[in-house]
């Protein structure tokens, strides 16, 4: 199991990194590791110590 460190982003939020290989598999990064367009994610707390992260394709 890979572990990712929680990091402070600013005064109001924290973030966890997502491995580039996983983002590439889902087409979010190109073969060079660069972002392909804009992407939004829905982050939801599903229980104590459990979170769900899902790509939102259509914001409309």
FINUBA-566171 format. One line per field, with one value per residue (C-alpha): residue number from 1; residue in three letters; x, y, z. Coordinates in nm, 4 decimals. Example, Ala and Ser with C-alpha at 12.3 -4.5 7.8 and 13.67 -1.06 7.14 Angstrom:
residues 2
resi <- [1;2] .
resn <- [ALA;SER] .
xx <- [1.2300;1.3670] .
yy <- [-0.4500;-0.1060] .
zz <- [0.7800;0.7140] .
***
This chain:
residues 60
resi <- [1;2;3;4;5;6;7;8;9;10;11;12;13;14;15;16;17;18;19;20;21;22;23;24;25;26;27;28;29;30;31;32;33;34;35;36;37;38;39;40;41;42;43;44;45;46;47;48;49;50;51;52;53;54;55;56;57;58;59;60] .
resn <- [UNK;UNK;UNK;UNK;UNK;UNK;UNK;UNK;UNK;UNK;UNK;UNK;UNK;UNK;UNK;UNK;UNK;UNK;UNK;UNK;UNK;UNK;UNK;UNK;UNK;UNK;UNK;UNK;UNK;UNK;UNK;UNK;UNK;UNK;UNK;UNK;UNK;UNK;UNK;UNK;UNK;UNK;UNK;UNK;UNK;UNK;UNK;UNK;UNK;UNK;UNK;UNK;UNK;UNK;UNK;UNK;UNK;UNK;UNK;UNK] .
xx <- [0.0000;0.1426;0.1243;0.0911;0.1623;-0.1016;0.0383;-0.0723;-0.1664;-0.2738;-0.4447;-0.7714;-0.6877;-0.4651;-0.3925;-0.2779;-0.0821;-0.2116;0.0587;0.1236;0.1020;-0.2558;-0.3519;-0.1959;-0.3982;-0.7204;-0.6126;-0.5643;-0.1946;-0.0382;0.2572;0.4978;0.3294;0.1633;-0.1995;-0.4480;-0.6978;-0.8862;-1.0071;-1.2265;-1.2642;-1.5411;-1.3949;-1.6315;-1.5821;-1.7383;-1.6581;-1.4018;-1.0670;-1.2272;-1.2550;-1.3753;-1.2192;-1.4002;-1.3316;-1.6231;-1.6514;-1.9440;-1.9830;-2.3114] .
yy <- [0.0000;0.3365;0.6163;0.9833;1.2649;1.5241;1.8711;2.2209;2.4149;2.7454;2.8811;2.7052;2.3716;2.0662;1.8309;1.4801;1.4051;1.1628;0.9579;1.0666;0.7086;0.6814;1.0144;0.9055;0.5807;0.7856;1.0224;1.3247;1.3455;1.2908;1.0578;1.3391;1.3829;1.7131;1.7973;1.7434;2.0310;2.1326;1.8776;1.9019;1.6457;1.5824;1.4987;1.3496;1.2241;0.8783;0.7872;0.8260;0.8344;0.7512;0.9763;0.9375;1.1207;1.1268;1.3119;1.5346;1.5333;1.7708;2.0765;2.1851] .
zz <- [0.0000;-0.1042;0.1512;0.0627;0.3085;0.3947;0.3186;0.4117;0.0963;0.2513;0.5633;0.4713;0.3155;0.2996;0.0112;-0.0690;-0.3846;-0.6464;-0.8216;-1.1806;-1.3076;-1.1761;-1.3344;-1.6632;-1.6635;-1.6422;-1.9213;-1.6962;-1.7862;-2.1257;-2.1905;-2.0869;-1.7489;-1.8421;-1.7583;-2.0399;-2.0028;-1.6864;-1.4329;-1.1257;-0.8505;-0.6018;-0.2606;-0.0058;0.3474;0.3615;0.7224;0.9969;0.8197;0.4812;0.1774;-0.1792;-0.4747;-0.8100;-1.1372;-1.2385;-1.6171;-1.6630;-1.4403;-1.6023] .
***
